[in-house]
Amino acid sequence: MSHRILSVTAYTTLDLVTADIETAEKSLRTDGVVNVSVADDHPDQVTLGVELDLVETNEVATHADRVRLSPTQARSLADDLQQYADEADTDWCLLTT
């Protein structure tokens, strides 16, 4: 993507993810980036940033979404991610055996 809003560096949390954009009219699968950070000007917040590659569509303007979380919210999200990752691992193992 030529016009990134989020900075993608060696420190980016996930520099390539597959994502879906869903509008009222259609759905589009595309690549993107996800980053987690703490900004210098808001050290009490964890920022989750998502930017998708919108080259294939002009229905959605280029943008990045950012969710600002308290440390408690970030830990809650991390706990849920861990739980669902464990569940996905278990389900995948059952499918492959």
C-alpha positions as CSV (number, residue, x, y, z in Angstrom):
1,M,0.0,0.0,0.0
2,S,1.6,3.3,-1.1
3,H,-0.1,5.7,1.3
4,R,0.1,4.2,4.7
5,I,-1.3,6.1,7.7
6,L,0.1,3.7,10.3
7,S,3.8,3.5,10.5
8,V,5.0,0.0,9.6
9,T,8.4,-0.9,11.0
10,A,10.3,-3.8,12.5
11,Y,8.4,-3.0,15.7
12,T,4.9,-3.3,14.1
13,T,2.9,-5.9,16.0
14,L,1.4,-7.7,12.9
15,D,2.7,-6.3,9.6
16,L,0.5,-8.5,7.5
17,V,-3.0,-9.7,8.3
18,T,-5.9,-10.8,6.2
19,A,-9.1,-8.9,7.0
20,D,-12.6,-8.4,5.7
21,I,-14.3,-5.1,5.0
22,E,-18.1,-5.4,5.2
23,T,-20.4,-2.7,3.9
24,A,-24.2,-2.8,3.6
25,E,-23.7,-3.8,-0.1
26,K,-20.8,-6.2,-0.1
27,S,-17.8,-7.8,1.5
28,L,-14.2,-7.6,0.5
29,R,-11.2,-9.6,1.7
30,T,-7.9,-7.6,1.8
31,D,-4.6,-7.3,3.6
32,G,-3.7,-4.9,6.4
33,V,-1.6,-4.2,9.4
34,V,-2.4,-4.2,13.2
35,N,-0.3,-2.4,15.7
36,V,-0.4,-2.1,19.5
37,S,1.4,0.8,21.1
38,V,1.6,3.3,24.0
39,A,1.9,6.9,22.8
40,D,4.3,9.3,24.5
41,D,1.5,11.8,25.0
42,H,-0.9,9.3,26.5
43,P,1.2,6.9,28.6
44,D,-1.9,5.7,30.4
45,Q,-3.6,4.3,27.3
46,V,-2.8,1.4,25.0
47,T,-3.6,2.1,21.4
48,L,-4.7,-0.7,19.0
49,G,-4.4,0.5,15.4
50,V,-5.7,-1.2,12.3
51,E,-5.2,-0.2,8.7
52,L,-6.4,-2.1,5.7
53,D,-5.1,-2.1,2.1
54,L,-7.9,-0.4,0.1
55,V,-6.3,-0.5,-3.3
56,E,-9.1,-2.8,-4.7
57,T,-12.0,-0.6,-3.7
58,N,-12.9,3.0,-3.8
59,E,-16.0,2.6,-1.7
60,V,-14.1,3.2,1.5
61,A,-11.6,6.0,1.9
62,T,-8.1,5.3,3.0
63,H,-8.0,5.5,6.8
64,A,-6.7,3.9,10.0
65,D,-8.9,2.9,12.9
66,R,-7.5,3.4,16.4
67,V,-9.0,2.1,19.6
68,R,-7.7,3.6,22.8
69,L,-7.8,1.2,25.8
70,S,-7.2,1.6,29.5
71,P,-4.6,-0.9,30.8
72,T,-7.5,-2.9,32.3
73,Q,-9.3,-3.0,29.0
74,A,-6.1,-4.0,27.2
75,R,-5.6,-6.9,29.6
76,S,-9.2,-8.0,29.2
77,L,-8.8,-8.0,25.4
78,A,-5.5,-9.9,25.7
79,D,-7.2,-12.5,27.9
80,D,-10.0,-13.0,25.4
81,L,-7.5,-13.2,22.5
82,Q,-5.5,-15.9,24.4
83,Q,-8.6,-17.8,25.3
84,Y,-9.9,-17.9,21.6
85,A,-6.4,-18.6,20.3
86,D,-6.2,-21.6,22.6
87,E,-9.7,-22.7,21.4
88,A,-8.7,-22.3,17.8
89,D,-5.5,-24.3,18.4
90,T,-7.6,-27.1,20.0
91,D,-10.2,-27.1,17.2
92,W,-7.4,-27.1,14.5
93,C,-5.7,-30.1,16.2
94,L,-9.0,-32.0,16.3
95,L,-9.6,-31.3,12.6
96,T,-6.1,-32.5,11.6
97,T,-6.0,-35.7,13.6
